[in-house]
Amino acid sequence: MPVDTIVGNPENIKNLAELESYLSKIHTYGQEGKCKAGVLLIQRRSSKGSYGIVSEEEAKQYMSRPVLNNPRTPEWGIRFYSLSYFERLKQKFNGNMTYQ
């Protein structure tokens, strides 16, 4: 069964249950695609941005598109949230975050 790759803004995660849902989707996507996965903010010219689960390789492709030199680029990557971002957030929710 394919995983739903559309998610919300990772910076707006409010609780551990919501975070676990993101982690589950990212892990499933990574296992199915045999890749490292995360969440990419994709900006489209015709609408607001959307957040989707993609592989790190897909994220690199989106992030390296020459937007300023090519006005016909329909969408491009703005920011990639790697799996480690979510793991650090989980530590923070669990109260295990060490401050330096």
C-alpha positions as CSV (number, residue, x, y, z in Angstrom):
1,M,0.0,0.0,0.0
2,P,1.6,3.3,-1.0
3,V,2.2,5.8,1.8
4,D,0.5,9.2,1.7
5,T,3.4,11.6,0.9
6,I,1.6,14.9,1.6
7,V,2.2,16.2,5.1
8,G,1.9,19.6,6.9
9,N,4.6,22.0,7.9
10,P,7.1,20.1,10.1
11,E,7.7,23.3,12.1
12,N,4.1,23.3,13.2
13,I,4.1,19.8,14.8
14,K,2.3,20.2,18.1
15,N,2.6,16.9,19.9
16,L,4.3,13.5,19.9
17,A,1.4,11.7,18.2
18,E,1.6,14.0,15.2
19,L,5.4,13.6,15.1
20,E,5.1,9.8,15.3
21,S,2.7,9.9,12.3
22,Y,5.3,11.8,10.3
23,L,8.1,9.5,11.3
24,S,6.0,6.4,10.4
25,K,5.4,7.8,6.9
26,I,9.0,8.8,6.4
27,H,10.3,5.4,7.5
28,T,7.7,3.6,5.3
29,Y,8.6,5.7,2.3
30,G,12.3,5.1,2.9
31,Q,11.8,1.3,3.2
32,E,9.7,1.1,0.1
33,G,12.1,3.2,-2.0
34,K,15.2,1.8,-0.3
35,C,16.4,5.4,0.3
36,K,16.9,8.0,2.9
37,A,13.8,10.2,3.1
38,G,12.6,13.4,4.6
39,V,10.1,16.2,4.0
40,L,10.6,18.8,1.3
41,L,8.9,22.1,1.0
42,I,8.0,22.5,-2.7
43,Q,7.1,25.9,-4.0
44,R,4.9,26.2,-7.1
45,R,4.5,29.3,-9.1
46,S,0.7,29.0,-9.3
47,S,0.0,28.3,-5.6
48,K,1.4,28.2,-2.2
49,G,4.0,25.7,-1.1
50,S,3.3,22.1,-0.2
51,Y,5.2,19.6,2.0
52,G,5.8,16.2,0.7
53,I,7.9,13.2,1.6
54,V,10.7,12.6,-0.9
55,S,14.1,10.9,-1.0
56,E,17.2,12.9,-0.4
57,E,18.1,12.5,-4.0
58,E,14.8,13.9,-5.2
59,A,15.2,16.8,-2.7
60,K,18.6,17.6,-4.2
61,Q,17.1,17.7,-7.7
62,Y,14.4,20.0,-6.6
63,M,16.7,22.2,-4.6
64,S,19.2,22.6,-7.5
65,R,16.8,23.8,-10.2
66,P,17.9,27.1,-11.7
67,V,14.7,29.1,-10.8
68,L,16.1,32.6,-11.3
69,N,17.6,31.7,-14.8
70,N,14.5,29.7,-16.0
71,P,11.1,31.4,-15.5
72,R,9.5,28.2,-16.8
73,T,10.5,26.1,-13.8
74,P,7.0,25.0,-12.5
75,E,8.2,24.1,-9.0
76,W,11.3,24.0,-6.9
77,G,12.5,22.9,-3.5
78,I,12.8,25.5,-0.8
79,R,13.8,23.5,2.3
80,F,14.5,19.9,3.1
81,Y,13.7,18.5,6.6
82,S,15.9,15.3,6.9
83,L,15.0,12.4,9.1
84,S,17.5,13.7,11.8
85,Y,15.3,16.8,12.1
86,F,12.4,14.7,13.2
87,E,14.5,12.5,15.5
88,R,15.8,15.6,17.3
89,L,12.3,16.9,17.6
90,K,11.3,13.6,19.1
91,Q,14.0,13.9,21.7
92,K,12.8,17.4,22.5
93,F,9.2,16.1,23.0
94,N,10.5,13.3,25.2
95,G,12.4,15.8,27.3
96,N,15.8,14.2,26.4
97,M,17.1,17.3,24.6
98,T,20.5,18.5,26.0
99,Y,21.2,22.2,25.6
100,Q,24.7,23.3,24.8
